[in-house]
């Protein structure tokens, strides 16, 4: 083959490899985002009330402590390199913020956080997701005797018996939906959700305040007693929040699609910890994906089943090996192409 033909063939080879390298680079894991929608999380509740003028005393205090930006970033309570090390990375008293200073207002120990009324038995959890990814959800409930007026610690959670566990549920209508079982409790409690991605070390966290009623309590705003141990809680007389007020805690409510859409432009999660402009990781609700023919997506595990704190961790090695290999291949081909051209030019001059 003439030298010029060889050079052309090499050039075609290099050009053909460039798209492959770019495809591999595009396959790097994107960032997922979300928060518990039912029972609604603290941050979602406060966002639904309005970041600039929240209605409840607890959400007002959260804004006073941490500012409004935390509420606009409602779906970004995360640790990028968690890889299952939740207890190692998040200190006691900072579970609701995941140790992130931006969300410190969510860690306030108050008995007047808006709460979702629940009761023991089966429960359908709905996790609002704005960027779906594979991973495992674990939802934990506080133990009997939990005091909402104290900052929650890991020891307050019944980690041996998650009330729900689901691996790779399918997102539909902007939510991951999975089943679990709530044990019998009375008064106010806290549900702690951990979403550990399996396609990345990233994990997301949320706190949801719930009220089981009991001991005369007839629900949020009812005027009854709270957690059944002599303290007053949701809907009770005093809020025990240090403000001396007697306003009943309101019932919780999740933000609507319209509210999420309206505040998406104020969110900083695209650049706060991620540095990307990928529309698929915005604060806007995600669209339902096409049906999958893969293995069953939702495998809930009811209360009483023993499970580790995180059943999935990082598995990014394959993606990054592919990226590195593709990049190396492209660079090597480019070097070969330049070498062939130099030889061809040398041959021409010798003639």
C-alpha positions in Angstrom: 0.0 0.0 0.0 1.4 3.5 -0.9 2.6 5.6 2.0 -0.1 8.2 1.4 -2.8 5.5 1.6 -1.4 4.2 4.9 -1.5 7.7 6.3 -5.1 8.1 5.3 -6.1 4.8 6.8 -4.4 5.8 10.1 -6.3 9.1 10.1 -9.6 7.3 9.6 -8.7 4.9 12.5 -8.0 7.8 14.8 -11.2 9.7 13.9 -13.2 6.5 14.4 -11.8 6.1 18.0 -12.6 9.7 19.1 -16.3 9.1 19.3 -15.7 6.0 21.3 -13.6 7.9 23.8 -16.2 10.6 24.1 -18.9 8.1 24.6 -17.0 6.5 27.4 -16.4 9.9 29.0 -20.1 10.7 28.8 -20.8 7.4 30.6 -19.3 8.7 33.9 -21.8 8.5 36.7 -24.1 11.6 37.0 -25.3 12.9 40.3 -28.6 11.7 41.7 -30.8 13.9 43.8 -33.9 13.5 46.0 -35.6 13.6 49.3 -38.3 11.6 51.1 -41.8 12.8 49.9 -44.0 10.6 52.0 -43.6 10.9 54.9 -42.4 14.3 53.9 -38.9 15.2 54.9 -38.1 18.3 57.0 -36.3 20.1 54.1 -39.2 19.3 51.7 -41.7 20.5 54.2 -40.0 23.8 54.8 -39.5 24.3 51.0 -43.2 23.7 50.5 -44.0 26.4 53.1 -41.9 28.8 51.1 -38.2 29.4 51.7 -38.6 33.2 52.0 -41.6 33.1 54.3 -42.1 29.7 56.0 -45.2 29.4 58.1 -44.3 27.0 60.9 -42.1 28.0 63.8 -39.7 25.1 63.2 -39.1 26.1 59.5 -38.7 29.7 60.5 -36.0 28.7 63.0 -34.3 26.5 60.3 -34.1 29.5 58.0 -32.8 31.7 60.8 -30.1 29.2 61.5 -29.0 28.2 58.0 -30.6 30.6 55.6 -33.0 30.0 52.7 -30.6 28.4 50.2 -30.8 25.1 52.0 -34.5 24.9 51.2 -33.9 25.7 47.5 -31.3 22.9 47.6 -33.9 20.6 49.2 -32.8 17.6 47.1 -29.1 17.9 47.8 -28.5 16.6 51.3 -25.7 14.3 50.3 -22.2 13.0 50.8 -20.4 12.4 47.5 -17.9 9.8 48.7 -20.1 8.1 51.4 -19.7 4.5 50.0 -21.7 3.1 52.9 -19.6 4.9 55.6 -22.6 6.8 57.0 -21.9 6.4 60.7 -18.3 7.2 60.2 -19.0 10.4 58.3 -22.1 11.9 60.0 -21.7 12.8 63.7 -24.4 12.4 66.3 -26.8 15.4 66.3 -26.2 16.1 62.6 -28.1 13.3 61.0 -30.6 15.5 59.3 -28.0 17.7 57.7 -25.6 14.8 57.0 -23.0 17.0 58.6 -23.4 19.6 55.9 -23.2 23.2 57.3 -25.6 24.5 54.7 -28.4 22.3 56.1 -27.6 22.8 59.8 -31.1 24.4 60.4 -32.6 20.9 59.9 -30.7 19.6 62.9 -32.5 21.8 65.4 -33.9 19.8 68.3 -37.5 20.8 68.4 -40.8 19.1 69.2 -42.8 21.2 66.8 -41.5 20.1 63.4 -44.5 19.6 61.1 -45.3 15.8 61.3 -47.0 13.2 59.1 -49.6 11.3 61.1 -48.9 7.5 60.8 -49.8 4.3 62.6 -48.2 0.9 63.0 -48.6 -1.5 60.0 -47.8 -1.5 56.3 -46.8 1.8 54.8 -46.1 3.0 51.2 -43.0 5.2 51.1 -42.6 7.7 48.3 -39.2 9.2 47.6 -39.2 12.3 45.4 -36.4 11.9 42.9 -35.0 14.4 40.4 -32.2 12.2 39.0 -32.9 8.4 39.1 -30.0 6.0 39.7 -29.5 2.5 40.9 -29.1 1.9 44.6 -30.6 0.8 47.9 -32.9 2.7 50.2 -32.9 2.0 53.9 -35.4 3.7 56.2 -35.0 3.6 60.0 -37.3 4.6 62.8 -36.3 5.9 66.2 -36.6 3.6 69.1 -39.3 3.8 71.8 -38.6 6.6 74.2 -37.2 8.9 71.5 -37.1 12.5 72.7 -37.7 15.0 69.8 -36.4 17.8 72.0 -32.9 16.3 71.8 -30.7 16.2 68.7 -31.1 12.7 67.1 -28.1 10.4 67.5 -27.3 7.2 65.6 -28.1 5.3 68.9 -31.7 6.7 68.7 -32.3 4.7 65.5 -33.3 1.1 65.4 -30.6 0.2 62.9 -31.0 -3.5 63.3 -34.6 -3.4 62.0 -35.1 -1.0 59.1 -38.8 -0.3 58.5 -38.2 -0.5 54.7 -35.4 -1.6 52.4 -35.7 -1.4 48.6 -33.1 -2.0 45.9 -33.4 -0.4 42.5 -37.1 0.7 42.6 -38.5 2.2 39.4 -39.1 5.9 39.3 -42.6 6.8 38.2 -44.2 10.2 38.2 -41.2 11.8 39.9 -41.2 9.3 42.8 -39.6 6.0 43.9 -42.3 4.1 45.6 -41.7 1.1 47.9 -43.3 -0.7 50.8 -42.4 -1.2 54.4 -43.8 -1.9 57.8 -44.0 0.6 60.7 -43.9 -1.0 64.2 -46.2 0.1 67.0 -45.1 3.4 68.6 -46.8 6.3 70.3 -46.1 10.0 70.0 -43.6 11.8 67.8 -40.7 9.9 66.1 -38.2 10.4 63.4 -37.8 8.4 60.2 -34.3 8.5 58.7 -33.8 7.6 55.1 -30.5 6.6 53.5 -30.3 6.3 49.7 -26.9 4.7 48.9 -26.2 4.6 45.1 -24.7 1.5 43.7 -23.3 3.2 40.6 -21.5 5.8 42.7 -20.2 6.2 46.3 -22.7 9.1 46.6 -25.5 8.8 49.2 -28.5 11.0 50.1 -30.1 11.5 53.5 -33.4 12.8 54.9 -35.3 13.2 58.2 -39.1 12.8 58.3 -41.0 13.7 61.4 -44.0 11.4 62.1 -46.6 11.3 64.8 -48.1 7.9 65.9 -50.6 9.6 68.3 -51.4 7.7 71.5 -52.0 8.6 75.1 -54.8 11.0 74.3 -53.1 12.5 71.2 -55.5 12.7 68.3 -52.9 13.9 65.8 -51.0 17.0 64.6 -52.7 20.1 65.9 -55.0 18.1 68.1 -54.0 19.5 71.5 -53.2 16.0 73.0 -50.0 14.8 74.5 -47.1 13.9 72.2 -44.7 11.0 72.5 -46.4 9.2 75.4 -43.6 9.6 77.9 -45.0 12.7 79.6 -43.7 15.3 77.2 -45.9 17.2 74.8 -45.1 17.0 71.1 -46.9 17.5 67.8 -50.2 19.2 68.3 -49.6 19.5 72.0 -49.6 22.4 74.4 -46.0 23.7 74.5 -43.6 23.2 71.6 -40.5 22.7 73.8 -38.5 24.6 71.2 -37.3 27.2 73.5 -39.6 29.9 72.2 -42.2 29.5 74.9 -45.0 29.3 72.4 -48.2 27.3 72.5 -48.9 27.0 68.8 -49.7 23.5 67.8 -47.3 21.9 65.3 -48.9 21.8 61.8 -49.5 18.7 59.8 -46.7 18.1 57.2 -47.3 18.5 53.4 -44.9 17.9 50.5 -44.1 20.4 47.8 -46.1 20.3 44.6 -44.6 19.9 41.1 -45.4 23.5 40.5 -43.5 24.6 43.6 -40.5 22.5 42.7 -40.5 23.9 39.2 -40.8 27.5 40.4 -37.8 27.2 42.7 -35.5 25.2 40.4 -33.8 28.3 39.2 -32.7 29.2 42.7 -31.1 25.8 43.4 -27.3 25.6 43.5 -26.9 21.9 43.5 -25.6 21.9 39.9 -22.4 23.6 41.1 -22.5 23.0 44.8 -20.5 19.8 45.1 -21.0 18.6 41.5 -19.8 21.3 39.1 -21.9 20.1 36.2 -24.6 21.6 34.0 -26.4 18.4 33.3 -30.1 19.1 33.1 -30.8 15.5 34.3 -29.4 16.5 37.8 -31.5 19.7 38.2 -34.1 20.3 40.9 -36.9 19.7 38.5 -39.1 16.6 38.9 -37.9 13.7 36.8 -40.0 12.1 34.1 -40.9 8.5 34.4 -38.4 6.3 32.5 -39.3 3.7 29.9 -40.3 0.3 31.3 -37.3 -2.0 31.9 -37.1 -5.7 31.1 -34.3 -6.2 33.6 -34.5 -8.0 36.9 -37.3 -7.1 39.4 -36.7 -3.5 40.4 -38.3 -3.2 43.8 -37.4 -5.7 46.5 -38.8 -4.3 49.7 -37.8 -5.8 53.0 -40.3 -5.4 55.9 -39.5 -4.5 59.5 -37.8 -7.2 61.5 -35.5 -8.2 58.8 -31.8 -7.7 59.7 -29.9 -5.6 57.3 -26.6 -3.6 57.3 -26.8 0.1 57.4 -25.9 0.2 53.7 -26.2 -2.8 51.4 -24.6 -1.1 48.5 -21.4 1.0 48.2 -19.2 2.3 45.4 -19.0 0.4 42.2 -17.5 3.0 39.9 -14.3 1.1 39.1 -15.7 -0.3 35.9 -16.8 3.0 34.6 -13.6 4.8 35.3 -11.5 1.9 33.9 -13.5 2.2 30.7 -13.0 5.9 30.6 -9.3 5.6 31.2 -8.9 2.8 28.7 -10.7 4.7 26.0 -8.7 7.9 26.6 -5.4 5.9 26.5 -6.5 4.2 23.3 -7.3 7.5 21.6 -4.0 9.1 22.7 -2.0 6.1 21.5 -3.8 6.1 18.1 -3.1 9.8 17.7 0.6 9.2 18.4 0.7 6.4 15.9 -1.0 8.6 13.3 1.6 11.4 13.8 4.4 8.8 13.5 3.0 7.5 10.2 2.7 11.0 8.8 6.3 11.8 9.8 7.5 8.6 8.1 5.4 9.4 5.0 6.8 12.9 4.8 10.4 11.6 5.2 9.8 9.1 2.4 8.5 11.8 0.0 11.6 14.0 0.7 14.0 11.1 0.1 12.5 10.6 -3.4 
